[in-house]
Amino acid sequence: MTAGHVLVVDDEKSQRDIMTMILEGEGYTVEAASNVTQALSFYRNRQANVVLTDLSMPERDGLSLLEELVKLDPEAVVILITAYGTIGSAVQAMKKGAVDFLTKPVDREELLITIAKAFENLRLVKENRQLKQQLFEKFKIDNILGHHPLMQEVFRVIKKVAASQATVLITGESGTGKELVARALHAHSPRAERPFRALNCAAVPETLIESELFGHEKGSFTGAQARQIGLFETVDEGTLFLDEIGDLGLPLQSKLLRVLQEKEIRRIGGREDIKVDVRVVAATNRKLAAAIKQGTFREDLFYRLNVVSIPLPPLRDRTTDIPELVEHFLKKYAASSGKVVKGVSPAALRALLDYHWPGNVRELESVIERAVLLCEAGRIDVEDLPLEARARATLIDRMEFDLPAEGFSLEEFERKLLETAMVRSGGVIAKAAKMLGLTYKTMQYRLEKFQIGRGASGGRDLPPEMPEEQESRT
């Protein structure tokens, strides 16, 4: 296996031959060119890993070659060879993109060390690029699935603001993918190679969250047996994602506001301010405008966080994305479980489309993971779905309609649907409402509209609510 590919450029044949012999003796593949034109032609066709060129050549010199190579390939690795009296030109070449330079007469050991160092740097750059690409692929916007216009708007905003330093506030119900969006913002930003950390403000006790964020000094409080570095210091030059920011207490809101304004923190028990460079991305499922009115959230902090707002739609508002999400999760969990699951039956997909998904995408993923484990027929069917996700579809698919073959109205269909739901639920309005994906009040209104009683016999009045129904509704 070759140690690497080197292009040697020198107008003096004896110098080319000496350097070629030394490098080939160490296992490198070497090509030689006597002028800039030959070198450029070779590089365009075969692109050596490292270019070793003399600085002083007739017609066009090494600086000219360097400039052309950088135009062809911004990552070109060029080493200049210069005479003692032209070291100033070599320094100029370094500023233009050369990675190193050697002085004449070239020492064999120095040549080999410089070439080896260039290849080691190439290896590190390649590994870094691969790691960065892996990170990008993992959190790239295309992996946040969604063709619905509401999601396309989310993608548009991510692309526009990711490279900025602006704080971002992501809003949406639980399970809509707020952390995934935060990670995408980080992966597309200049901070992508620096740390990303997430903190759920609702999951950490209020007595500990200040230390978690800002750190503390030894002895600053009972139990502080050693200095602790907080997230703002460990994530320096990176991105800090503060989930459920609406649950942060007012005293900590004030301290967070100061960090955003002054770009510095002070550890608990500390006496000095520490400069930090952290991009904050926050998220909440609460209505912060209402919290401001109630006095539980600072208005000035809200405006600091809400420089850019990204609202995430609930899954029920983008049901056209459900088939694509189902396919994605099915492939994921079929692969991890080792099962062959070819797809989803039309009835099961219809049930998934009809369900209202209070847990959003997170709930859908859980449902598909469960269905993959339970299915036995090589595809997911209605019976593989949890009861709450299949009840409505099962009811509609299996009920027997006692309606005329022709000429029946939508009102007759609706009445029959309501009556059947009431019979199947044993007269419990809350259960019937859940079967049809309706709220309790909507179900009650429709029953009264059609004068349907608990026995679905067409009775005009509904009996008083029973204790067990009250319990079901709550």
C-alpha positions in Angstrom: 0.0 0.0 0.0 1.4 3.4 -1.0 2.3 5.9 1.7 0.7 8.7 -0.4 0.8 10.5 -3.7 3.3 13.4 -4.1 3.8 15.8 -7.0 7.3 17.2 -7.3 7.7 20.4 -9.3 11.1 21.8 -10.1 12.7 23.1 -13.3 16.0 21.5 -12.4 16.0 17.8 -13.4 18.7 16.9 -10.9 16.7 18.3 -8.0 13.5 16.5 -9.2 15.3 13.2 -9.5 16.9 13.5 -6.0 13.6 14.3 -4.3 11.8 11.6 -6.3 14.4 9.0 -5.3 14.2 9.9 -1.6 10.4 9.9 -1.5 10.0 6.7 -3.5 12.4 5.0 -1.2 10.0 5.7 1.6 7.0 4.2 -0.2 5.5 7.3 -1.7 4.1 7.4 -5.2 5.8 10.3 -7.0 5.1 12.2 -10.2 7.4 15.0 -11.4 6.8 18.2 -13.4 9.3 20.7 -14.8 7.0 23.7 -14.9 3.7 25.2 -13.7 1.8 24.2 -16.8 2.7 20.5 -16.5 2.0 20.5 -12.8 -1.5 22.0 -13.3 -2.3 19.5 -16.0 -1.2 16.6 -13.8 -3.1 17.9 -10.8 -6.3 18.3 -12.8 -6.1 14.7 -14.1 -4.9 12.8 -11.0 -4.8 15.2 -8.1 -1.8 14.3 -5.9 -2.2 14.4 -2.1 0.7 16.7 -1.6 2.5 19.2 -4.0 6.2 19.9 -3.4 7.3 22.8 -5.6 10.3 25.0 -6.0 9.5 28.7 -5.5 11.9 30.1 -8.1 11.2 28.9 -11.6 11.4 30.6 -15.0 8.2 32.0 -16.6 5.8 31.1 -13.8 7.0 30.6 -10.3 5.8 28.5 -7.3 3.6 31.3 -6.0 1.7 31.3 -9.3 1.3 27.5 -9.1 0.1 27.9 -5.5 -2.6 30.4 -6.5 -3.8 28.2 -9.4 -3.9 25.1 -7.2 -5.9 26.9 -4.5 -8.4 28.0 -7.1 -8.7 24.4 -8.4 -8.9 22.9 -4.9 -9.2 25.1 -1.8 -7.9 22.2 0.3 -4.7 21.6 -1.8 -1.7 20.8 0.3 1.4 22.7 -1.1 4.9 22.8 0.3 7.3 25.5 -1.0 11.1 25.0 -1.5 13.0 28.3 -1.3 16.5 29.5 -1.3 17.7 31.3 1.9 17.4 34.8 0.4 13.8 34.3 -0.6 12.3 33.2 2.8 10.2 36.4 2.8 8.5 35.1 -0.3 7.9 31.8 1.4 6.2 33.5 4.3 4.0 35.3 1.8 3.2 31.9 0.3 2.1 30.6 3.7 -0.3 33.5 3.9 -1.7 32.5 0.5 -2.3 28.9 1.6 1.0 26.9 1.6 1.1 24.5 4.5 4.9 24.6 5.0 8.2 25.4 3.3 11.7 24.0 3.1 15.0 25.8 2.4 17.7 24.8 0.0 19.7 22.7 0.0 17.0 20.3 1.1 18.0 18.0 3.9 16.7 14.4 3.5 15.4 14.0 7.0 13.8 17.4 7.0 12.1 16.6 3.7 10.7 13.3 5.0 9.5 14.9 8.3 7.8 17.7 6.5 6.1 15.4 4.0 5.0 13.0 6.8 3.6 15.9 8.8 1.6 17.1 5.7 0.1 13.6 5.3 -0.8 13.4 9.0 -2.6 16.7 8.8 -4.4 15.4 5.7 -5.5 12.4 7.7 -6.8 14.5 10.6 -8.6 16.8 8.2 -10.3 13.9 6.5 -11.3 12.3 9.9 -12.7 15.6 11.0 -14.6 16.1 7.8 -16.1 12.6 8.1 -17.1 13.1 11.7 -18.7 16.5 10.8 -20.5 14.8 7.9 -21.8 12.0 10.2 -23.1 14.7 12.6 -24.7 16.6 9.7 -26.3 13.4 8.3 -27.7 12.5 11.7 -29.3 15.8 12.3 -29.7 17.3 8.8 -33.0 18.9 8.1 -34.0 16.2 5.6 -34.1 13.7 8.5 -36.7 15.8 10.2 -39.5 14.3 8.1 -42.3 16.3 6.8 -43.6 17.4 3.4 -46.5 19.4 4.8 -46.3 23.1 4.2 -46.1 23.8 8.0 -43.0 21.7 8.2 -41.5 23.2 5.1 -41.8 26.6 6.8 -39.9 25.1 9.8 -37.1 23.9 7.5 -36.9 27.3 5.8 -36.4 29.1 9.1 -33.8 26.6 10.3 -31.8 27.1 7.1 -32.0 30.9 7.4 -31.0 31.2 11.1 -28.7 28.3 11.8 -25.6 30.1 10.8 -26.4 33.2 13.0 -25.7 33.7 16.6 -29.3 34.6 17.4 -31.2 32.9 20.3 -34.1 30.8 19.1 -37.3 29.9 20.9 -38.9 26.6 19.7 -42.6 26.2 20.7 -44.9 23.3 20.4 -46.7 20.5 22.2 -44.7 17.6 23.8 -43.6 15.1 21.2 -43.4 17.4 18.3 -39.6 17.2 18.0 -38.3 20.4 19.6 -34.9 18.9 20.6 -34.4 17.5 17.1 -34.9 21.0 15.7 -32.4 22.4 18.2 -29.8 19.8 17.2 -30.4 20.6 13.5 -29.8 24.3 14.3 -26.5 23.3 15.9 -25.4 20.9 13.2 -25.9 23.5 10.5 -24.1 26.3 12.4 -20.5 27.3 12.6 -20.6 25.8 16.2 -21.2 22.3 14.8 -17.8 20.9 15.9 -18.2 22.3 19.4 -20.4 20.8 22.2 -24.2 20.6 22.2 -25.9 20.0 25.5 -29.5 19.8 26.5 -31.1 20.5 29.9 -34.8 19.8 30.7 -35.6 22.6 33.1 -38.7 20.8 34.3 -36.7 17.6 35.2 -34.1 19.1 37.4 -35.1 20.2 41.0 -35.1 24.0 41.4 -32.5 23.7 44.2 -30.0 22.1 41.8 -30.6 23.7 38.4 -28.6 26.9 39.2 -25.6 24.8 40.0 -26.2 22.7 36.9 -26.2 25.8 34.7 -23.6 28.0 36.3 -21.5 25.7 38.5 -20.4 26.3 42.1 -17.3 26.7 44.2 -16.2 24.3 46.9 -18.0 25.0 50.2 -20.5 27.4 48.6 -23.3 25.4 50.2 -23.9 22.2 52.2 -22.7 19.3 50.1 -20.5 21.3 47.8 -17.4 19.3 48.5 -15.6 20.3 45.3 -15.8 22.9 42.5 -18.3 22.0 39.8 -18.2 23.5 36.3 -21.6 24.4 35.0 -23.1 23.8 31.5 -22.4 27.4 30.4 -18.7 26.8 30.8 -18.6 23.2 29.5 -20.5 24.3 26.4 -18.4 27.3 25.7 -18.4 28.1 21.9 -21.2 25.5 21.5 -25.0 25.4 21.8 -27.0 25.0 25.0 -30.6 23.7 24.6 -32.9 24.7 27.5 -36.0 22.6 27.1 -39.2 23.5 29.0 -37.9 27.0 29.7 -41.3 28.0 30.9 -40.8 25.9 34.1 -37.7 27.9 35.1 -38.2 29.8 38.4 -38.2 33.7 38.4 -34.8 34.0 40.3 -33.1 31.8 37.7 -34.8 33.7 34.9 -33.1 36.8 36.1 -29.7 35.1 36.1 -30.3 33.7 32.7 -31.2 37.1 31.4 -28.0 38.5 32.7 -26.0 35.8 30.9 -27.7 36.5 27.6 -27.1 40.3 28.0 -23.5 40.3 29.4 -22.2 37.0 28.0 -20.7 36.1 31.4 -21.6 33.9 34.3 -20.6 33.6 38.0 -20.4 30.3 39.8 -22.4 29.9 43.0 -20.1 31.1 45.8 -17.7 32.6 43.2 -16.3 36.1 43.2 -15.3 36.6 39.6 -17.3 36.8 36.4 -16.4 34.3 33.7 -16.9 35.2 30.0 -18.8 32.6 28.0 -19.6 32.3 24.3 -22.7 30.1 24.2 -25.7 30.1 21.8 -28.9 29.5 23.7 -31.8 27.6 22.0 -34.9 27.4 24.3 -38.1 25.4 23.9 -41.4 25.3 25.7 -44.9 23.7 25.4 -46.4 26.5 27.5 -48.0 29.7 26.4 -45.4 32.2 27.6 -47.6 35.2 26.7 -50.1 33.9 29.3 -47.3 33.2 31.8 -46.1 36.8 31.4 -49.6 38.1 32.2 -49.7 35.8 35.3 -46.3 37.1 36.4 -44.6 33.7 36.3 -42.3 34.5 33.3 -40.2 37.6 32.7 -41.2 39.7 29.7 -37.7 40.9 29.1 -36.3 37.4 29.1 -39.0 36.3 26.7 -37.9 39.0 24.2 -34.3 38.0 24.6 -35.1 34.3 23.9 -37.7 35.0 21.2 -35.3 36.7 18.7 -36.3 33.9 16.3 -39.4 31.8 16.9 -39.9 28.4 15.4 -43.4 27.0 16.1 -43.8 23.2 15.6 -47.2 22.0 14.4 -48.9 19.1 16.2 -49.1 15.9 14.2 -52.9 16.2 13.9 -52.4 19.4 11.9 -50.1 17.7 9.4 -51.7 14.2 8.9 -50.4 14.1 5.3 -46.9 13.4 6.8 -48.1 10.3 8.8 -47.6 7.7 6.0 -44.0 8.9 5.5 -43.4 8.9 9.3 -44.9 5.4 9.6 -42.7 4.0 6.9 -39.6 5.6 8.5 -40.3 4.2 12.0 -41.4 0.8 10.5 -38.0 0.4 8.8 -36.2 1.6 11.9 -37.8 -0.9 14.3 -38.0 -3.8 11.9 -34.3 -3.5 11.5 -33.6 -3.3 15.2 -35.9 -6.2 16.1 -34.7 -8.4 13.2 -38.3 -8.9 12.0 -39.5 -8.8 8.4 -42.4 -6.3 8.3 -43.3 -5.3 4.7 -45.8 -2.6 5.4 -49.1 -1.4 7.0 -52.5 -2.6 6.0 -54.9 0.0 4.5 -57.2 -0.4 7.5 -54.3 0.2 10.0 -53.1 3.2 8.0 -56.6 4.6 8.0 -56.8 4.1 11.8 -53.5 6.0 12.2 -54.7 8.8 10.0 -57.9 9.1 11.9 -56.3 9.1 15.4 -55.8 12.6 17.0 -52.3 11.9 18.4 -52.1 13.8 21.7 -48.5 12.6 22.1 -47.6 13.7 18.5 -44.7 12.2 16.6 -43.2 10.7 19.8 -46.5 8.8 20.4 -46.6 7.6 16.7 -43.0 6.3 17.0 -44.0 4.4 20.2 -47.1 2.9 18.5 -45.1 1.7 15.5 -42.4 0.2 17.6 -45.1 -1.7 19.6 -46.9 -2.8 16.4 -43.7 -4.1 14.8 -43.1 -6.3 17.9 -46.7 -7.6 18.0 -47.5 -8.1 14.3 -47.4 -11.7 13.0 -48.6 -11.6 9.5 -45.6 -9.8 7.9 -47.4 -6.4 8.0 -49.0 -4.2 10.6 -52.8 -4.6 10.9 -55.4 -2.8 13.0 -55.2 -5.5 15.7 -51.5 -4.6 16.2 -52.4 -1.0 17.2 -53.2 0.0 20.8 -56.9 0.3 21.6 -57.0 4.1 21.6 -55.4 4.3 18.1 -57.7 1.7 16.5 -61.1 2.2 18.3 -62.5 4.7 15.9 -61.5 2.8 12.7 -62.6 -0.5 14.2 -66.0 0.9 15.0 -66.5 2.5 11.6 -65.2 -0.6 9.7 -67.2 -3.2 11.6 -70.5 -1.5 12.4 -73.6 -2.6 10.5 -75.5 0.3 9.1 -79.3 -0.2 8.9 -79.7 2.4 6.1 -81.4 2.4 2.7 -79.1 1.3 -0.2 -79.7 4.6 -1.9 -80.7 8.1 -1.0 -79.7 8.3 2.6 -78.4 11.6 3.9 -75.2 12.5 5.8 -77.4 13.3 8.9 -78.8 9.7 8.8 -75.2 8.4 8.6 -74.1 10.6 11.5 -77.1 9.6 13.7 -76.3 5.9 13.1 -72.7 6.4 13.9 -73.6 8.1 17.2 -76.1 5.5 18.1 -73.7 2.7 17.5 -71.0 4.4 19.5 -73.4 4.8 22.4 -74.4 1.1 22.3 -70.8 -0.1 22.0 -69.8 2.1 25.0 -72.6 0.9 27.2 -74.2 4.4 27.2 -71.0 6.1 28.6 -70.7 9.4 26.7 -67.0 9.8 27.5 -66.2 6.4 26.1 -68.3 6.9 23.0 -66.7 10.3 22.4 -63.2 8.7 22.6 -64.2 6.0 20.0 -65.2 8.8 17.6 -62.3 11.1 18.4 -64.6 13.8 19.7 -64.4 15.9 22.9 -67.0 15.2 25.6 -68.8 18.5 25.0 -69.0 17.9 21.2 -70.3 14.4 21.7 -72.9 15.7 24.2 -74.0 18.4 21.8 -74.4 15.9 18.9 -76.4 13.5 21.1 -78.7 16.3 22.1 -79.0 17.5 18.4 -80.3 14.1 17.4 -82.1 13.5 20.7 -80.2 10.3 21.3 -80.3 8.9 24.8 -77.9 6.6 26.6 -79.5 3.5 25.2 -79.4 5.0 21.7 -83.1 4.4 21.4 -83.9 7.9 20.4 -85.0 9.0 23.9 -85.4 12.8 24.1 -83.6 13.3 27.5 -80.2 12.1 28.6 -80.1 10.8 32.2 -77.9 12.5 34.7 -74.2 11.7 34.4 -73.2 8.6 36.4 -70.2 8.6 38.7 -68.3 6.1 36.5 -68.8 8.4 33.5 -67.6 11.4 35.4 -64.4 9.4 36.3 -63.9 8.4 32.6 -64.2 12.0 31.5 -61.6 13.3 33.9 
